[in-house]
Amino acid sequence: MTSRKPDEQLARNSRLRLVRPRALTTARRAVTTGRTRPAPRPPEGTPPPAELARQARAVLADAVRIARWAAADRDPGAGPLAPKARERAAAALELTPDQVSAGWDRARLAGLVELHGGTARPGWRLRAWDRDDSAVLRGWVALFDAWSLVHAAPADVAPATVAEVVEAVPQVLSLLQLSAGPVLVPALLDLLQQRVAELRDERCEVPYDPTTASGPVAAPTASAPEPEPAEATGTVPLPPLLDWALEGLAAVGALTLGEGQATLTPLGNWAVWVKLEQICVAAQSPAGNIEQSADNMLRGCARLTPGPARAEYRAWLAARTVGSAVTELLAVARGEDALLRGLAFEALRVVGAPAEPEVRAASAEPSLRPYALLWLAEYDGTDPEDAPDVLTREESTWLWVDTAAAVADHGETALLVRHLDSAVQGTVPALLDEVTAVGHPRTVQVLVALAAAHPDPALAKAVRRAAFQVHTGEA
């Protein structure tokens, strides 16, 4: 036995390492079993990632040049380039003004530049462009996903009809991918007509005429009629819209066009395979994630390592509008399960820029603030390793308690003990003082669980005393 007081023992013998908090990593480890789905292999003949990245860099070469010019010029604006900026860029890069405008749009769509309020800043993909093949491929896939914005739709076609064609294009791409070679345009047109008809049937709309993109005709009025979109009168067939879609996909490097036929490029073939694989990952998950609520989807992803989990998030997000998905994820983050709170913000990282306003607003809520601040720091280009520096001492302590709650709910006692090493305080007494002061609603439960799990009797006694003080209001 020793007469030394427990707090003195802790201060002398139980110093904690000053390491950065890794909240989500710790919480995820609490439920990860170590069994991961084997990495799927792309179709035979797919070039290696380095070659795919080389091709992607070639497609986006002008966009990268313009993004780097904008980073140096520091006056690019936040939307379409102003005429003076476009003229300066054209002169500096020896491009035409139209090429500059097109390259600027591609740079924004590929994440090479990011919009922050009223200004545009270099994106993290631009900084990693020359050294990170995966960043290059992710940037190209973002451009591929936005093909309908790269190539303007026919002006005389209503947006609803254009949206139907955009929604049907994945089936066209699937046929091209399965064919593994050129496909005649009539075969693609037949598939497009069938898919648009199915979409209208699913929405309980009027039967689709496969020879036209006709819609219901408005009843005549006494006033002079406004000019109607061409498809409202049943005069615009689908072939021009198929041509528009194929030209848009060719413009982003996803396919090549020949005489009456289309063929996926290696990049396009790989991208379609990746997206099909993502859907299969979600469909094969125990919870059937793609059709689940955000709460159930996140629970289904909790046992996955980060890479497969991100694929699940992407598949789940692809089946929803961005606004509703962000709202649903933040609603889960406001719940009582700390593990799901961290995973919800991980899924919001996959959403990216469209989630920024909602996440910024969420930073005003105490329970979400540490997670939102870390998200915003990484969104602004801070290295994830340095992102915790944006948190105050109090916010870091709150996050430590929240993560401990996730571990206590879902993990093993040994992991809860190891979680001590992620605290920013230098000693256990200092940690307990700040934990009891931070006001986290799960403080008592976390301290009780830690006291029960820790093998050091002196430390366990001090932790139990702190839990009692918080419980009785003495802290």
C-alpha atoms as one frame of an Amber mdcrd trajectory, in Angstrom:
protein
   0.000   0.000   0.000   1.060   3.595  -0.481   0.012   6.831   1.138   0.293
   8.774  -2.079  -3.053  10.262  -3.136  -4.614   8.894  -6.343  -4.333  12.260
  -8.147  -0.643  12.492  -7.280  -0.072   8.970  -8.585  -1.811   9.832 -11.820
   0.104  13.045 -12.333   3.403  11.287 -11.678   2.929   7.936 -13.380   0.054
   8.115 -15.872   0.968  10.899 -18.249  -0.831  10.756 -21.563   0.857  11.114
 -24.890   0.061  14.375 -26.669  -1.296  12.993 -29.927  -3.890  14.300 -32.313
  -7.448  13.061 -31.699  -8.605  10.506 -34.251 -12.212  10.337 -33.238 -13.785
   8.581 -36.186 -10.913   6.129 -36.553 -11.280   5.121 -32.918 -15.055   4.866
 -33.096 -14.987   2.845 -36.302 -12.419   0.460 -34.833 -14.952  -0.246 -32.113
 -17.197  -2.126 -34.532 -14.873  -3.194 -37.365 -14.495  -6.958 -37.458 -11.538
  -7.017 -39.824 -13.458  -8.937 -42.493 -13.640  -6.809 -45.598 -15.049  -7.531
 -49.000 -12.276  -8.568 -51.399 -11.339  -5.764 -53.760 -13.104  -6.447 -57.077
 -11.042  -6.623 -60.218 -11.928  -4.506 -63.254 -12.831  -6.200 -66.545 -10.048
  -7.931 -68.408  -8.199  -5.539 -70.670  -8.732  -2.479 -68.445  -5.516  -0.431
 -68.348  -3.745  -0.088 -64.988  -4.608   2.957 -62.861  -1.457   4.805 -63.899
  -2.438   4.583 -67.570  -6.037   5.567 -66.858  -4.755   8.568 -64.895  -2.510
   9.536 -67.829  -5.527   9.507 -70.126  -7.562  11.534 -67.628  -4.788  14.110
 -67.388  -4.843  14.427 -71.179  -8.621  15.029 -71.194  -8.316  17.699 -68.523
  -5.052  19.287 -69.657  -6.609  22.645 -70.620  -8.713  22.692 -67.447  -5.590
  22.178 -65.315  -3.739  24.959 -67.138  -6.624  27.371 -66.570  -7.017  26.340
 -62.925  -3.319  26.983 -62.303  -3.555  30.316 -64.092  -6.523  31.241 -61.900
  -4.584  30.271 -58.764  -1.775  32.627 -59.791  -4.032  35.390 -61.138  -6.121
  35.496 -57.945  -9.010  37.259 -59.709 -10.970  34.511 -61.468 -14.417  35.196
 -60.022 -16.774  32.599 -58.596 -18.858  31.722 -61.651 -18.286  32.095 -65.390
 -15.114  34.016 -66.092 -15.592  37.733 -66.537 -14.711  38.994 -70.045 -11.501
  40.696 -68.880 -10.330  37.617 -66.984 -11.131  35.440 -69.995  -9.093  37.710
 -72.242  -6.125  37.664 -69.840  -6.267  33.874 -69.627  -6.523  33.485 -73.408
  -3.468  35.680 -73.919  -1.433  33.989 -71.196  -2.290  30.426 -72.250  -2.496
  30.953 -76.014  -6.074  29.699 -76.161  -9.226  31.152 -77.669 -11.741  32.799
 -75.301 -14.183  29.957 -75.978 -11.537  27.396 -75.055 -10.847  29.295 -71.859
 -14.539  29.338 -70.919 -14.886  25.619 -71.630 -11.740  24.805 -69.676 -12.857
  26.931 -66.741 -16.195  25.105 -66.593 -14.401  21.740 -66.682 -12.023  22.830
 -63.935 -14.956  23.700 -61.695 -16.832  20.486 -62.461 -13.739  18.340 -61.874
 -12.982  19.951 -58.517  -9.768  21.603 -59.705 -11.191  24.884 -58.446 -13.713
  25.206 -55.626 -16.207  27.973 -54.961 -16.112  29.523 -51.481 -18.678  32.250
 -51.105 -17.875  34.820 -53.764 -14.420  33.581 -54.721 -12.839  30.569 -56.401
  -9.859  28.800 -54.841  -7.584  25.988 -56.052  -9.072  22.611 -55.155  -7.131
  19.910 -53.365  -7.137  17.813 -56.550  -5.182  20.536 -58.325  -2.497  20.449
 -55.631  -2.294  16.649 -55.915  -2.618  16.522 -59.701   0.951  15.598 -60.624
   1.560  13.058 -57.861  -1.754  11.382 -56.999  -3.312   9.194 -59.701  -6.374
   8.481 -57.572  -7.056  12.215 -57.206  -6.821  12.581 -60.987  -9.255   9.728
 -61.582 -11.704  11.082 -59.011 -11.550  14.461 -60.725 -12.236  12.924 -64.114
 -15.154  10.865 -62.744 -16.639  14.094 -61.341 -16.458  15.548 -64.866 -17.931
  12.345 -66.309 -20.853  12.590 -63.892 -21.467  16.163 -65.096 -21.403  15.372
 -68.827 -24.865  16.927 -69.343 -23.519  20.268 -68.090 -20.477  20.221 -70.376
 -22.462  19.991 -73.607 -25.501  22.291 -73.741 -28.820  20.579 -74.452 -30.892
  21.632 -77.482 -32.589  24.933 -76.693 -35.973  23.890 -78.094 -36.361  20.887
 -75.747 -38.083  21.270 -72.386 -35.951  20.580 -69.289 -38.254  17.718 -68.246
 -37.548  15.849 -71.473 -33.816  16.476 -71.159 -33.955  15.149 -67.585 -35.636
  11.957 -68.810 -32.850  11.353 -71.295 -30.155  12.063 -68.691 -31.838   9.590
 -66.342 -31.938   6.959 -69.095 -28.309   7.358 -70.216 -26.845   4.954 -67.579
 -28.657   2.085 -69.342 -27.137   3.203 -72.643 -23.690   3.221 -71.032 -24.293
  -0.223 -69.548 -25.050  -1.613 -73.013 -21.861  -0.051 -74.355 -19.881  -1.515
 -71.460 -21.330  -5.003 -71.845 -20.759  -4.971 -75.595 -17.023  -4.316 -75.115
 -16.840  -2.733 -78.541 -18.673  -0.515 -81.022 -22.468  -0.404 -80.783 -24.646
   0.870 -83.619 -26.624   4.025 -82.893 -30.003   2.403 -83.809 -29.486  -0.170
 -81.033 -28.702   2.600 -78.556 -31.747   4.552 -79.718 -34.008   1.536 -79.220
 -32.737   1.111 -75.649 -33.134   4.825 -74.929 -36.736   4.756 -76.164 -37.536
   1.749 -73.988 -35.981   3.281 -70.894 -37.747   6.644 -71.297 -41.035   4.774
 -71.730 -40.344   2.837 -68.516 -39.603   6.056 -66.647 -42.903   7.552 -67.756
 -44.760   4.383 -66.799 -43.153   4.468 -63.352 -44.419   8.028 -62.928 -47.882
   7.092 -64.181 -47.642   9.534 -67.047 -49.173   9.314 -70.494 -47.965   6.413
 -72.667 -44.710   7.137 -74.418 -44.637   7.238 -78.216 -41.300   5.670 -79.191
 -41.098   7.793 -82.324 -41.276  11.093 -80.496 -40.605  12.719 -77.156 -44.153
  14.026 -77.003 -45.804  15.208 -73.818 -49.378  16.202 -72.914 -50.622  19.147
 -74.936 -51.995  22.074 -72.954 -55.630  22.998 -73.486 -56.157  26.036 -75.747
 -56.860  29.353 -74.112 -58.593  32.481 -75.302 -55.387  34.501 -75.221 -52.729
  34.254 -77.853 -50.790  31.014 -77.278 -47.210  31.182 -76.105 -44.660  29.383
 -78.307 -44.480  25.797 -77.094 -41.338  23.673 -76.850 -41.064  21.495 -79.893
 -41.595  18.243 -78.020 -44.901  19.527 -76.609 -46.299  19.352 -80.117 -44.815
  15.923 -80.716 -42.394  17.067 -83.434 -39.042  16.384 -81.744 -37.954  12.726
 -81.928 -35.446  11.153 -79.589 -32.589  10.729 -82.097 -31.383  14.354 -81.706
 -31.369  13.924 -77.923 -29.396  10.693 -78.231 -26.915  12.509 -80.480 -26.643
  15.255 -77.848 -25.978  12.694 -75.093 -23.352  10.833 -77.116 -21.610  14.098
 -78.043 -21.618  15.182 -74.396 -20.073  11.899 -73.271 -17.507  12.122 -76.066
 -16.660  15.668 -74.962 -15.560  14.398 -71.538 -13.550  11.515 -72.993 -15.955
   8.711 -72.072 -16.569   7.447 -75.598 -15.596   7.886 -79.237 -18.011   8.367
 -82.109 -17.687   6.712 -85.502 -19.897   6.456 -88.550 -23.243   5.496 -87.023
 -21.703   3.880 -83.950 -20.241   4.626 -80.514 -17.512   2.953 -78.448 -16.516
   3.462 -74.835 -12.965   4.640 -74.273 -10.877   2.787 -71.666 -11.699   5.603
 -69.232 -15.411   5.378 -69.973 -15.414   1.586 -69.707 -13.635   1.762 -66.345
 -15.976   4.480 -65.020 -19.123   2.532 -65.915 -17.687  -0.590 -64.275 -16.841
   1.378 -61.109 -20.368   2.740 -60.839 -21.960  -0.645 -61.416 -19.651  -2.101
 -58.772 -20.643   0.606 -56.300 -24.299  -0.247 -56.779 -23.536  -3.946 -56.295
 -21.649  -3.195 -53.070 -24.679  -1.429 -51.636 -27.108  -4.059 -52.900 -25.045
  -6.865 -51.326 -24.658  -5.208 -47.929 -26.510  -6.812 -45.017 -28.821  -3.807
 -44.656 -29.511  -3.334 -48.374 -28.047   0.136 -48.025 -29.129   1.723 -51.268
 -32.816   1.484 -50.285 -32.394   2.156 -46.581 -32.825   5.285 -44.507 -29.676
   7.216 -43.608 -29.756   5.720 -40.105 -29.871   2.124 -41.338 -27.412   2.810
 -44.146 -24.826   4.162 -41.708 -25.343   1.203 -39.384 -24.796  -1.110 -42.337
 -21.546   0.700 -43.183 -20.206   0.819 -39.622 -18.347  -2.495 -39.953 -16.686
  -1.541 -43.241 -13.277   0.017 -43.599 -13.252   3.570 -45.027 -12.781   2.677
 -48.713 -15.740   0.290 -49.084 -17.816   2.550 -46.840 -17.269   5.511 -49.172
 -18.420   3.357 -52.100 -21.596   2.610 -50.142 -22.141   6.292 -49.418 -21.774
   7.169 -53.102 -24.286   4.525 -54.171 -26.770   5.645 -51.507 -26.341   9.303
 -52.459 -26.758   8.562 -56.161 -30.284   7.307 -55.498 -31.391  10.578 -53.825
 -31.432  14.293 -54.409 -28.515  16.040 -52.751 -30.700  18.280 -50.592 -32.763
  15.456 -49.100 -29.676  13.298 -48.522 -27.843  16.062 -46.636 -30.925  16.794
 -44.527 -31.326  13.119 -43.658 -27.657  12.675 -42.743 -27.656  15.722 -40.474
 -30.838  14.477 -38.798 -29.006  11.253 -37.929 -26.012  13.266 -36.696 -28.311
  15.075 -34.248 -29.362  11.766 -32.692 -27.994  10.061 -29.609 -25.656   7.551
 -31.280 -22.198   9.109 -31.385 -20.867   6.503 -33.820 -23.536   7.392 -36.372
 -22.787  11.077 -35.807 -19.205  10.585 -36.940 -20.203   8.353 -39.850 -22.814
  10.876 -40.999 -20.112  13.512 -41.400 -17.920  10.998 -43.197 -20.773  10.479
 -45.677 -21.124  14.273 -45.987 -17.466  14.395 -47.072 -18.495  12.316 -50.071
 -21.245  14.849 -50.855 -18.648  17.639 -50.949 -19.447  21.215 -51.976 -23.274
  20.912 -52.111 -23.283  20.096 -48.381 -21.187  23.121 -47.383 -24.031  25.579
 -46.516 -25.848  23.036 -44.335 -22.662  21.929 -42.587 -21.667  25.542 -41.958
 -25.057  26.179 -40.373 -24.688  23.015 -38.277 -21.445  24.369 -36.789 -23.621
  26.583 -34.567 -25.057  23.498 -32.814 -22.894  22.381 -29.844 -23.348  18.661
 -30.494 -22.322  18.981 -34.156 -19.801  21.809 -33.948 -16.540  19.799 -33.637
 -17.522  17.514 -36.521 -18.683  20.435 -38.672 -15.497  22.421 -38.032 -13.323
  19.455 -39.017 -15.436  18.975 -42.165 -15.133  22.650 -43.103 -11.381  22.694
 -42.468 -10.840  19.755 -44.817 -13.236  21.298 -47.345 -11.145  24.486 -47.288
  -8.042  22.463 -48.155  -6.531  21.746 -44.732  -4.658  18.455 -44.546  -6.788
  15.959 -42.571  -3.841  15.406 -40.229  -3.837  19.110 -39.350  -7.617  19.646
 -39.309  -7.934  19.034 -35.506  -5.912  22.222 -34.974  -9.034  24.255 -35.796
 -10.758  22.989 -32.642 -10.478  24.776 -29.327  -9.398  22.823 -26.269 -13.017
  22.615 -25.134 -14.218  21.409 -28.532 -11.484  18.758 -28.648 -12.496  17.561
 -25.193 -16.164  17.412 -26.196 -15.198  15.345 -29.234 -13.100  13.039 -27.030
 -16.129  12.362 -24.802 -18.411  11.861 -27.810 -15.988   9.348 -29.314 -15.652
   7.584 -25.978 -19.440   7.289 -25.921 -19.343   5.634 -29.351 -16.697   3.198
 -28.140 -18.592   2.460 -24.934 -21.760   1.746 -26.919 -20.233  -0.325 -29.710
 -16.710  -1.387 -28.779 -14.578  -3.388 -26.392 -13.324  -2.264 -23.009  -9.688
  -2.496 -24.116 -10.348   0.021 -26.877 -11.969   2.407 -24.414  -8.830   2.225
 -22.263  -6.619   2.927 -25.292  -8.831   5.888 -26.155  -7.134   7.730 -23.282
  -4.092   8.133 -25.501  -6.005  10.350 -27.928  -6.785  13.039 -25.342  -5.139
  16.424 -25.778  -4.570  16.884 -22.038  -1.180  16.053 -20.553  -2.383  14.141
 -17.491  -5.408  12.162 -16.418  -6.320  14.695 -13.671  -6.282  17.487 -16.258
  -8.414  15.363 -18.590 -10.942  14.645 -15.848 -11.131  18.329 -14.864 -11.886
  19.381 -18.428 -14.193  16.455 -19.187 -16.338  17.247 -16.174 -16.504  20.909
 -17.198 -17.335  20.436 -20.885 -20.963  19.501 -20.284 -21.323  16.538 -22.627
 -24.617  14.713 -21.886 -22.872  11.329 -21.861 -20.070  12.330 -19.480 -21.250
  10.228 -16.524 -21.794   7.087 -18.603 -18.403   7.467 -20.287 -16.552   7.926
 -16.998 -18.341   5.007 -15.360 -17.507   2.749 -18.302 -13.872   3.899 -18.292
 -13.555   3.300 -14.559 -14.968  -0.202 -14.926 -12.625  -0.995 -17.810  -9.307
   0.418 -16.618  -6.933  -2.000 -14.827  -5.183   0.721 -12.774  -7.041   0.907
  -9.418  -5.866   4.448  -8.671  -6.963   5.740 -12.057 -10.274   3.881 -11.855
 -10.941   5.382  -8.416 -10.267   8.917  -9.665 -12.490   8.404 -12.689 -15.350
   7.037 -10.564 -15.047  10.024  -8.236 -15.250  12.385 -11.233 -18.343  10.539
 -12.489 -19.962  10.875  -9.060 -19.204  14.609  -8.949 -20.794  15.157 -12.356
 -23.786  13.042 -11.413 -24.409  14.914  -8.170 -23.677  18.338  -9.618 -20.534
  18.888  -7.548 -18.243  19.224 -10.570
